[in-house]
Each structure stands twice: as structure tokens, then as C-alpha cells.
Amino acid sequence: MPMEQLLELLQDNARLTTAQLAAMVGETEEAVKAAVAGYEKEGVIKGYHTLVNWEKLGAPMATALIELKVTPQKHTGFDEIAGRVMNFPEVESVYLMSGGYDLAVTVTGKTMQDIAMFVAKRLATIEGVISTATHFVLTKYKDGGVVFNSDYEEIDERGSNLID
């Protein structure tokens, strides 16, 4: 079974049924079901995620990208600090980066003030954190491969808006 094709289909739309996936990859439903179960067990598939456009509901939600400069720990390097950071419920993602800072952290909260307090009281106080720089998301155009603003949904490769 073409592993990459199956995984790409699931990544694009995790709501596809086993029957739909089987038809799309040219395999039996049983083979697809077994492959997906195997990928889940092996940790290839890490979970299924729903992207919610909270702005459409008028729900308060703020997102920020936070740059952390840290001192690597003697025996664990960046892993120990990254582990502490990723355990906070406000934290959506943590990445080790090359360049001017060490960790990129995506955080969500109800307000920008909530995020600012989280950074000041919880992130900045972690031993080994040298500095933080917080960048608030002002508009979400695309997230997780999904276009959030319908005005930009149908723009072709030349930059022409196909809606007109």
C-alpha cells in the first residue's frame, strides 16, 4: 500500500472513511484499517485535530509565537526545558530552532493579557530561560494547511483572485 499517499489523504482530511480511503488508494477496507491502526500504534499518526475558526463564533482567543533563548542543560541539552514548556496547557507547539533563538513556542489564551501574564509568570521564570520575545498573531490567513479568510481562498498561482 502506498504509505505516503494514505498518510497525505488522512492529513488533508481525517474525516475520510475507511471505505473512501480504500477506494482512493486502491486497497481493501481491511488493508487500510490495518495500516491506519499500525501507523497509530507505531506513533506515525500522532492524533487527529480539528481546526476551529474561533473568530467566526466571536469567541475571545489570542495566539502568540514566543521566541525563547535558553541555556542548554548539561546532560539533556534543550530537551529538559522544552519538556517543561510543552507541559503547560496554554502551549500548542514547541520547536527547537536554528538562528537567533532556541525554542519557538506557540501559545493560545483568551486574551493577549492572559498570554502576557503566562509569559511573565510561567515561561520567563523557568530556570535556564535567558530571554523571551512575544509576537501576537493579528490575523490568521492560513493555519494547518487550511485557509481561514474566504477572501483569499481562491487565488491562483499568478496571484489573481478567481472570485472576481
Residue, then its C-alpha position, 0 to 999 in steps of 0.5 A: m500500500p502506498m504509505e505516503q499517499l494514505l498518510e497525505l489523504l488522512q492529513d488533508n482530511a481525517r474525516l475520510t472513511t475507511a471505505q473512501l480511503a480504500a477506494m482512493v488508494g486502491e486497497t481493501e477496507e481491511a488493508v487500510k484499517a490495518a495500516v491506519a491502526g499500525y501507523e497509530k500504534e507505531g506513533v506515525i499518526k500522532g492524533y487527529h485535530t480539528l481546526v476551529n475558526w474561533e473568530k467566526l463564533g466571536a469567541p475571545m482567543a489570542t495566539a502568540l509565537i514566543e521566541l525563547k533563548v535558553t541555556p542548554q542543560k548539561h546532560t539533556g541539552f534543550d530537551e529538559i526545558a522544552g519538556r517543561v514548556m510543552n507541559f503547560p496547557e496554554v502551549e500548542s507547539v514547541y520547536l527547537m530552532s536554528g538562528g537567533y533563538d532556541l525554542a519557538v513556542t506557540v501559545t493560545g489564551k483568551t486574551m493577549q493579557d492572559i498570554a502576557m501574564f503566562v509569559a511573565k509568570r510561567l515561561a520567563t521564570i523557568e530556570g535556564v530561560i535567558s530571554t523571551a520575545t512575544h509576537f501576537v498573531l493579528t490575523k490568521y490567513k492560513d493555519g494547518g494547511v487550511v485557509f481561514n479568510s474566504d477572501y483569499e481562498e481562491i487565488d491562483e498561482r499568478g496571484s489573481n483572485l478567481i472570485d472576481 
